[in-house]
């Protein structure tokens, strides 16, 4: 699934210059986060390792969560509750939760299989037959993960390229700023989730620049991802599993490589799980706030 389908760059360009100068400080702060993400996506020309944190995206969603507590946001949503952009906002919040859930489930599935295989390798009981059976089980599990991710990515196609179709000329500056911000938040979040889903599934994306975006997003605080050094960690794990099952080379060498790769992925999974859990909680809170505002 090409990152270009999410059309992050063009969407940002269309919105970023139209924001009013007298927006609420929190709206401006959120847009500063978005501008940094936009700049990192547009100006980076070479690949850099995924060695930072999910802090940029987390900070953005913390800001959005606070934004929904503001009276001006609640008043705008009440006033605009029958407008198409509010329906799109509701649909978008559900889409973000669905994708985040797919990522969390995929990581959990992979982690559980790794633990079972590592347990057998440590015990050294049951012989080669049990070990090969567990490796085969792991490979089948990875197929399940890839299928779920492929379905999620297919569902994303075109979802984040939407733009508000309602005319904005008759809306006040704060409402225009709010609409623009919330649209762009969905775009950049889906784009980042897409990139990370490709990472977890071990599939390459069509443009290496998509990795630049995540690398730049993964800065500042909160969830450490110091082991995010190579976007191919999951793909290399799949290769190591295949080698143990089918390679005719040294069994010891293959098993050693598999063990080393599982250790790398284990650390990576832990960091990603924490990051997705943090974001999932914020997405839940934001959706609950939105529904509460619209239902009162």
Secondary structure, 3 states (H helix, E strand, C coil): CCHHHHCHHHHHHHHHCCCCCCCCHHHHHHHHHHHHHHHHHHHCCCCCCCCCCCHHHHHHHHHHHHHCCCHHHHHHHHHCCCCHHHHHHHHHHHHHHHHHHHHHHHHHHHHHHHHHHHHHHHHCCCHHHHHHHHHHHHHHHHHHHHHHHHHHHHHHCCHHHCCCCCCCCCCCHHHHHHHHHHHHHHHHHHHHHHHHHHHHHCCCCCCCHHHHHHHHHCCCCCCCCCCCCCCCHHHHHHHHHHHHHHCCCCHHHHHHHHHHHHHHHHHHHHHHHHHHHHHHHHHHHHHHHHHHHHCC
